Amino acid sequence: MTTKIQAISFLVSVLVLALIGVSHAGGIAIYWGQSSSETTLNETCNSGLYKFVNVAFLNKFGSGRTPLLNLAGHCNPSNGGCRVASSAIRNCQEKGIKVMLSIGGGIGQYSLASKDDAKKVAAYLYNNFLGGTSASRPLGSAVLDGIDFDIELGSTKYWDDLARYLAAYSKPGKKVYLSAAPQCPIPDKFLGTALSTGLFDYVWVQFYNNPPCQYSPGNTSKILASWKRWADIKAIKKLFLGLPAAKAAAGSGYIPPAVLISQILPEIKKSPKYGGVMLWNRYYDRVNGYSAAVKTKA
């Protein structure tokens, strides 16, 4: 009799879970590197707020250009001044935080001229920031976890080739992770083809500065519909809701934390592809306290 009662209780529990839906846990990804007032990389990781940190940006590369890292006043890569970041990167990783190098950005000079150019850029990234070797590693000897594609200008071709070449550097015990930050309109002008490769581990879609697919005061329908369309893309593994961390962080699309927690997260967390929330950026998050307000719910 006891066994039957236990079995019935188990079935009831399963049915209840099925009825209320499953809520998937996630984490917060942050972009760091574009303000000298945003705290150091060490302090950013020691805050306990983030699971992913995108070091932004390598915003000059490809088509014969000499690659250039721009960390907006944190350090000067041209004289080797950013190599001190190695200890901070290792500190972040020891805390279980994945540290990615973000390439691209809204301002810069970058493009890929051909498939061979993509191969050369991949080799540069691997040897200078990942598991390869180079005498000129801008961030020192620390091995970053992967590359983040924030491609917003320049050429629209060959980003899929770059993803393939980078993924091919993965080795047993040391995977090269790939992430991307497309705009919410589908397909993304620059990254649509690359995303279709299925090689990206994390996709943090920018649901801001795009009125057709973002939140507007009192209206969650557009952003929720857009989220569903992104979640339905088979090639995407883990999907993140990309948001500005403060009103001043973007032209439009800011969502008050209370609205995010009560009206949006409960819906999008039902998706098995839900990975968490991405915020632009650490400076605005520090000022506004956004991640601190939503961390336990994200």
Beta strands, then each sheet from edge to edge (+ up, - down):
strand 1: 27-32
strand 2: 52-61
strand 3: 68-69
strand 4: 98-105
strand 5: 109-110
strand 6: 146-151
strand 7: 177-180
strand 8: 202-206
strand 9: 239-244
strand 10: 274-280
sheet 1: 3+ 2- 1- 10- 9- 8- 7- 6- 4-
sheet 2: 3+ 2- 5-
end
